[in-house]
Amino acid sequence: MATQNYAATSTTTPLAQRPRLNVHRSNSDPVARTKILLLGMRRAGKTSIQQVLFKNLPPKETFYLETTMRIVKHRIDTVIPLELWDCPANTTVASLGVPLSQFAAIIFVIDIRDLYNQPISKLVDFIQASYTENPEISIEVFVHKAEKLQEDDKIENFRQIHDRVNDRLSDLSPDYEQMHINFHLTSVYDHSLHEAFSKVLHRLIESLPYLEELLNVFCANSQSPKAFLFDIRSRLYIATDASPVDSATHNLCCDYLLMLNSFGPLYRSIIASPDRQKQLTGASQPNTFPSVTNGFSPRSHSATSSANHSPAPLRLREVNGTNGHGPGHSSQNGVTSPTSPTSPRAPTPVSPATPRPNHVNGHLNGAASRVTSGGRRTPIQSQPPPTPPATSRPASIRPSGSSSVNLVRNASSSNLRSHSQSNLAAAPSYPKERDKKELFYPSASTNLSAAASPQGGGSTALTYHLITKNLALLALIPSAVFEERRGLVEYNVVFFREGVQEICDVEEEVRVIG
C-alpha cells in the first residue's frame, strides 16, 4: 500500500498505467495549472518548503517566517504550470472550499520531532476524502526537519510514522491499500527536499516518458553515465535517464547549478537585444549605440546602425577601427589606441603651414587646373578642400599601404551610406528572435577528479547546457570523450534541445486558453 524509503521514494505506478491528470483553469489565469495541496500542522515547515524551493530563501532565515493564517496560492512556471496551495494548520476538507478532485497531489508535512497522533489523524481524514472524490490522487508524506535528529533516531522515527499511517488505514478499510502513498525524509538544509519534490513532480508530468527517452538517447550517444533535466530556478530535476539516481550525483549537480545561478547575473552579452538583457539581468539596460557626443559623427552613427545588416568585416572596419581606421582610434606600429573624442561639427583643421599639394596632370600646383580639348590649361575655381572626418590623421603617421586600405574603406563607406539612408530615421534594429526559441544558449563545464567523481573511474566532466529559458541539461561525461568529441556532444545537445522545446510548445499550446 505504501512505499518506504529513508531518502526519497520512487514512482509506485508504472508510467503506462498512470491516468490522465486533471488540470483546472481559473478566470484570472489564462493557463490551466496543475494544483498541489500543501497541508500539515502548525510550524511543521510547509511555508519553509515553498520559500526555499521557489523563492530561494536561505534555510537559516526560515526561522523568521510568520505562521500561515489563510490559504495562499503560489503560481509556479516550470515544464508544467503549477499552483501550490499553502494551507494553514486548521484547514479541513470542509473549509477548503473546493473539491479534492481539482488537485493532482497532496503533500502532507509532518515534523519528525512532533507527537504523531494529531497529524496522522488529520492525514487519514484527507486520505479518506480524497479516495472518495479522486482515488488516483497522489499522496506524498514529507517527514520534515530530519536534520534535528541523529541518523539512528531519524530512521526510527521515520519508520514509526510510516507504520502508524498504514495501521490506521488498514483498520478503517482494506480498500485504502489501493491508494498510492509515498513517504520522504526531507530537510531544508540539504538536497533531500529537492530530490523529494522532484519525485512528486514526476508523477504530475504527462510528457515524462518522452523526456526520459530523449535523455536515454543523449546518454547513449554521448557516453554519459548520468544526465538530468533541471529546472533552473528551483533546482528540481524534471526528468533523468533510466539509470538509478545516485544521491551524490544529484547533490553535485544541485551545487553546480546553484553556483552558476549565483554568478550568472554578473555576465551579460554585449550584443544581446534589450529584451534579452532584461531577461538575463532582471533590469532594463541603457542603449548601447554610440551617440554624437561620444565622438562619433552622424555618418558613423548611421553606418553603425546599418552595420547590423552588413557583413562582419565591414562592421569591424567601420565600428571597431580595424587596421587603424576606426573612429576615435589612432595607430602606431600596428597597435590601435583610443584617442580623445572630437566633435563632428568642429573637425580638426589641416595646418596652413603644410598645405597638401594637388596632383593635377602630373604637375604640382598651388591652384588646380585642367587641360581642355584645345590644349589650353584653364584654372579651376578654387574650392575649399573637403572637410576631413574627425578620425582622419596626418599623412606622416599613416601606415604603409594605406592607399589600398583607404580604397576599401571608401567603398565600404559609400555602400554603408547608401544603405543607411533609408534606415537613418528608423530606430536601431536588432536581430529578431525566432518564435518561442532562444538564440543564446550558454554552456559551462568543469572537470572532476577521479576521487571527486561520483561515478568513480577516471576523470569526469560535469557539463551544463541551457535548453529553454527555464530548463537546463546537466550531464556527467568522461573527460576524454568531452575533449576529443566535443562536436559530437554539442550535436547531441542540439538534438535534445529541439525535442524538449517541441514538447514544451505542445504542453503550452494545450494549456493556454483560446
Disulfide bonds with the S-S distance in Angstrom:
none
